[in-house]
Amino acid sequence: MASVQLDHVRKVYDNGQVAVHGASFEVADGELMVLVGPSGCGKSTLLRMIAGLEDISAGTLSIGGRVVNDVAPKDRDIAMVFQSYALYPHMTVAENLAFGLKLRKHDKATVEKRVNAAAETLGLSPMLDKLPREMSGGQRQRVALGRALVREPSVFLLDEPLSNLDAKLRHSVRTEIARLHRQLGTTMIYVTHDQVEAMTLGQRIVVLKDGEIQQIDTPMALYERPANLFVAGFLGSPAMNVLHGKLVQTGGGPVLELGENRRVNLEGARLDPQWFNNPITIGVRPENLQPVAAGEGNLQALVEVIEPVGNEVFLNLRHGPHELVARIAPGKLPALGESISLRIAMDRLHFFDPQSGRRLEY
């Protein structure tokens, strides 16, 4: 096992495109770190630089305290699991698991011991004689994991390994990866564009956008205290509701003026006096926006779409130009087209600078 440290690591392609702008963070020994962001944010490029598959334009990359900028991939003591299974179709599971070890000239006893141990860990023991075409997608992905596992590397690198699986298999293999990490305690760096994967797998998460790190923290810290509007909107499903307006003090208390004579009552919210009479952006999570009796809420909204998903219901709402989502418990539901009153949990509001998107703290 080993830590991984990036110190102002930068990637610039020959055409001048900057893929990664000076990334700096450390993955602790035994930690499962997730790199997450939309397509083109630089997360896979970062992983490929750690693996040695992309040259580093500037900065320093260390694995286990050793600078590896110019070290060949095979000498970095890492193992990588790709989006595609990349299994040899003519080889059995056992042969696929053993192939890399045989290339590295390990003796037969060592190969057999590691293959059997990996198969046992991943529940593949009954399938060692099967060919990949005889297996499900989830089983094949477990073989790909096992092929990395037998290497006994210091660091595992996983590049969107679940993106080719259906929803049920994604959940199953995601659980397998989490269990495997707990069991082995090996350093893992996991790349995904799926914020649910990031939140459920990562001990810490690096959120990227346009090649720049937006925030690094634990999943719940990112959810509860996003550093900016991008992080606030990217993490959470459904996404955070966002209201753009002007904060003013009235005789009836503080309100957010949204235009078109629309106002949101913010009585009870903790507000910085400096924010008044200025544009501001306020965020509220769907679970902190709840229907109440007429006249008891902070705002009125029109019900446009109702999405029951079993243990909860999403109400898609409209308040003037603002689209909102409320997450509520199943039960008696409003009618489509009905105007309902909504109460905002004032102690759960998020405030942002409308120009920079930066989080505002009181």
Backbone hydrogen bonds, N-H to C=O, Kabsch-Sander energy under -0.5 kcal/mol:
donor,donor_aa,acceptor,acceptor_aa,energy
2,A,154,S,-1.0
4,V,27,V,-2.3
5,Q,62,S,-2.8
6,L,25,F,-3.0
7,D,60,T,-2.7
8,H,6,L,-0.6
9,V,23,A,-2.7
10,R,58,A,-2.5
11,K,20,V,-1.9
13,Y,17,Q,-2.8
16,G,13,Y,-2.3
19,A,11,K,-2.2
19,A,17,Q,-0.8
20,V,11,K,-1.4
21,H,211,G,-3.1
22,G,20,V,-1.0
23,A,9,V,-3.1
25,F,6,L,-1.4
27,V,4,V,-3.4
28,A,26,E,-0.7
31,E,28,A,-2.3
33,M,31,E,-0.7
33,M,188,M,-2.7
34,V,204,R,-2.1
35,L,190,Y,-2.9
36,V,34,V,-0.6
36,V,206,V,-2.7
37,G,192,T,-0.9
41,C,38,P,-1.6
46,L,42,G,-2.2
47,L,43,K,-2.0
48,R,44,S,-2.6
49,M,45,T,-1.9
50,I,46,L,-2.1
51,A,47,L,-2.1
52,G,48,R,-1.0
53,L,48,R,-2.4
54,E,48,R,-1.2
57,S,10,R,-1.9
57,S,55,D,-0.5
58,A,10,R,-1.4
60,T,7,D,-2.1
62,S,5,Q,-2.7
63,I,66,R,-2.4
64,G,3,S,-3.2
66,R,63,I,-1.5
67,V,65,G,-0.5
68,V,61,L,-2.8
71,V,68,V,-1.6
75,D,72,A,-1.6
76,R,73,P,-1.6
79,A,155,V,-2.0
81,V,157,L,-2.9
82,F,80,M,-0.5
91,M,88,Y,-1.5
93,V,130,K,-1.9
94,A,128,L,-2.3
96,N,92,T,-2.7
97,L,93,V,-2.6
98,A,94,A,-2.0
99,F,95,E,-1.4
100,G,96,N,-0.5
102,K,98,A,-2.4
103,L,99,F,-2.0
104,R,100,G,-1.3
105,K,102,K,-1.7
106,H,101,L,-2.1
111,V,107,D,-2.3
112,E,108,K,-2.6
113,K,109,A,-2.3
114,R,110,T,-2.6
115,V,111,V,-2.6
116,N,112,E,-2.3
117,A,113,K,-2.1
118,A,114,R,-2.6
119,A,115,V,-2.5
120,E,116,N,-2.2
121,T,117,A,-2.3
122,L,118,A,-2.1
123,G,119,A,-0.5
123,G,120,E,-0.8
124,L,119,A,-3.2
125,S,119,A,-0.9
127,M,124,L,-2.2
128,L,125,S,-1.0
130,K,127,M,-2.0
134,E,131,L,-2.0
135,M,132,P,-1.9
140,R,136,S,-2.4
141,Q,137,G,-2.1
142,R,138,G,-1.7
143,V,139,Q,-1.8
144,A,140,R,-2.1
145,L,141,Q,-2.1
146,G,142,R,-2.7
147,R,143,V,-2.5
148,A,144,A,-1.2
149,L,145,L,-2.5
150,V,146,G,-2.4
151,R,148,A,-0.9
152,E,149,L,-1.8
154,S,77,D,-1.8
155,V,77,D,-1.2
156,F,187,T,-2.8
157,L,79,A,-2.8
158,L,189,I,-2.8
159,D,81,V,-2.9
159,D,157,L,-0.5
160,E,158,L,-0.9
160,E,191,V,-2.1
163,S,160,E,-1.1
165,L,162,L,-1.9
170,R,166,D,-2.8
171,H,167,A,-1.9
172,S,168,K,-2.0
173,V,169,L,-3.1
174,R,170,R,-2.4
175,T,171,H,-2.1
176,E,172,S,-1.8
177,I,173,V,-2.5
178,A,174,R,-2.3
179,R,175,T,-2.6
180,L,176,E,-2.5
181,H,177,I,-2.4
182,R,178,A,-2.1
183,Q,179,R,-2.2
184,L,180,L,-2.7
185,G,181,H,-3.0
187,T,154,S,-0.8
188,M,31,E,-2.8
189,I,156,F,-2.5
190,Y,33,M,-2.9
191,V,158,L,-3.2
192,T,35,L,-2.2
195,Q,193,H,-0.7
198,A,194,D,-2.1
199,M,195,Q,-2.5
200,T,196,V,-2.2
201,L,197,E,-2.2
202,G,198,A,-1.9
203,Q,32,L,-2.7
204,R,32,L,-1.1
205,I,217,D,-2.9
206,V,34,V,-3.2
207,V,205,I,-0.6
207,V,215,Q,-2.7
208,L,36,V,-2.7
208,L,206,V,-0.5
209,K,212,E,-2.3
211,G,41,C,-1.7
212,E,209,K,-2.1
214,Q,207,V,-3.4
215,Q,207,V,-1.0
217,D,205,I,-1.7
222,L,218,T,-2.3
223,Y,219,P,-1.9
224,E,220,M,-2.7
225,R,221,A,-2.3
229,L,357,G,-1.8
232,A,228,N,-2.3
233,G,229,L,-2.3
234,F,230,F,-2.2
235,L,231,V,-2.2
236,G,234,F,-0.6
240,M,232,A,-0.8
241,N,284,V,-2.5
243,L,282,I,-3.0
245,G,243,L,-0.5
245,G,280,I,-2.4
246,K,257,E,-2.2
247,L,278,N,-1.9
248,V,246,K,-0.5
248,V,255,V,-2.6
250,T,248,V,-0.5
250,T,253,G,-1.8
253,G,250,T,-1.8
255,V,248,V,-2.7
256,L,264,V,-2.4
257,E,246,K,-3.2
257,E,255,V,-0.6
258,L,256,L,-0.5
258,L,262,R,-2.8
259,G,262,R,-0.7
262,R,259,G,-1.8
264,V,256,L,-1.9
265,N,263,R,-0.5
265,N,298,N,-1.7
266,L,254,P,-2.6
269,A,266,L,-2.3
271,L,269,A,-0.8
275,W,272,D,-2.3
276,F,273,P,-1.2
277,N,247,L,-4.1
278,N,247,L,-0.5
278,N,275,W,-1.1
280,I,245,G,-2.9
281,T,352,F,-2.1
282,I,243,L,-2.8
283,G,350,H,-3.3
284,V,241,N,-2.2
288,N,285,R,-1.8
289,L,286,P,-1.3
290,Q,343,R,-2.3
292,V,341,S,-2.3
296,E,293,A,-2.2
298,N,342,L,-3.3
299,L,342,L,-1.5
301,A,340,I,-2.3
302,L,318,R,-2.8
303,V,338,E,-2.6
304,E,302,L,-0.6
304,E,316,N,-2.9
305,V,316,N,-1.6
307,E,314,F,-2.9
309,V,312,E,-2.6
311,N,309,V,-1.0
313,V,328,I,-2.7
314,F,307,E,-2.7
315,L,313,V,-0.6
315,L,326,A,-2.8
316,N,305,V,-3.2
316,N,314,F,-0.7
317,L,315,L,-0.6
317,L,324,L,-3.4
318,R,302,L,-1.7
319,H,322,H,-3.1
322,H,319,H,-2.0
324,L,317,L,-2.2
326,A,315,L,-2.1
327,R,286,P,-2.0
328,I,313,V,-2.8
328,I,326,A,-0.6
337,G,303,V,-2.9
338,E,335,A,-2.0
340,I,301,A,-2.9
340,I,338,E,-0.6
341,S,292,V,-0.6
342,L,299,L,-2.6
343,R,290,Q,-3.2
345,A,288,N,-2.2
346,M,344,I,-1.1
348,R,345,A,-2.1
349,L,346,M,-0.9
350,H,283,G,-2.3
352,F,281,T,-2.8
353,D,358,R,-2.9
357,G,353,D,-2.3
359,R,227,A,-2.4
360,L,351,F,-3.3
